[in-house]
Amino acid sequence: MISFAYPYFLLLLLLVPAFALVYLWNRMRRNKGLRTFGNLGVLQPLMPWVSPYKGPVKISIELAALAFLIIALARPWGGVKDEKN
């Protein structure tokens, strides 16, 4: 059985989806700003260094690292309980 030395740190895991929502909101706002300058299909060839996958992959790795860090801060521990009859 797994238990945690500091289980209240697990409440910080609620921040992970909040950060994801902030990222999505910021990305939609940025795309809306780009649309004011023109069609995104026309702007993409003008910006070949901008990868559409780099941002989502980066934020996914960062959010996973944050979640693992929070779990590590909670200090999980466990083991096999030896029951002798």
N, C-alpha and C positions, 0 to 999 in steps of 0.2 A: 504494500500500500504506500502511496506517495502522500506525504504531508509537507507543509511549508513552514519554515521558521518564522517568516513574516508574511502571512497571507494577505494582509491589507495592501501590500504592494501590487497584488494582482488587480486591484481596482484601477491601476494606471493603464491596464490593457484597454480600458474604454477610450483612451486617447488615440489609439491606433486607427480606428475607423473615423474618428473626428479629423485626424490629420489627412486621411484619404479623401474625405469630403472637401476639406479646404483645398487640396490639390486639384480635385476635379472642378471645383468652382473657379479656381484661378485659371485653369486651362480653358474652360469655356469662355471666360472673360477675355482671355488673350486671343482666342479664335474670333470672338466677336469684334475685337479691335482690329484684327487683320482684315476682316471682311469690309471694314469701312474704307480700306485702301483699294480693294478690288476683289476679284474672284480668287479663292484659294487655289484653284487649279492653275491660274496664271502665275500666282506668286510662288508656288512650289519650285518651278524650274529656276527662279531667280535666287533661291536660297538652297543650293544643293548640300550645304553643310548641315542643314537642319534635318535630323532624322525623326520621323514620326514615332519611332519605337524607343528611342533613347530615354525620353522622359518617363514614360510609364514603367519601363524596366528598372530604371534607377530608383524611382519612388517605391516600387514593390520591394526591392532589395533593402532599401532603407527602413521601410515599415516592418519587414520581417526581422531585421537586425534589432530594431527598437523593441519588438515583441519578445524576442529571445533575451534581450538585456533585462527587460522587466521581469521575466520569469526567473532569470538568474539572480536578480535582486531579492526575489521572494525566498531564495535559498531552499529549493526542493530537496528533500531527503526522504529516504525510504529504505526498505530492506525486507528481508524475509523474516517473518516472525516464527521463531522456533518453538513449537508446542510439543512438550514431552508429556506423555501419559504415564 
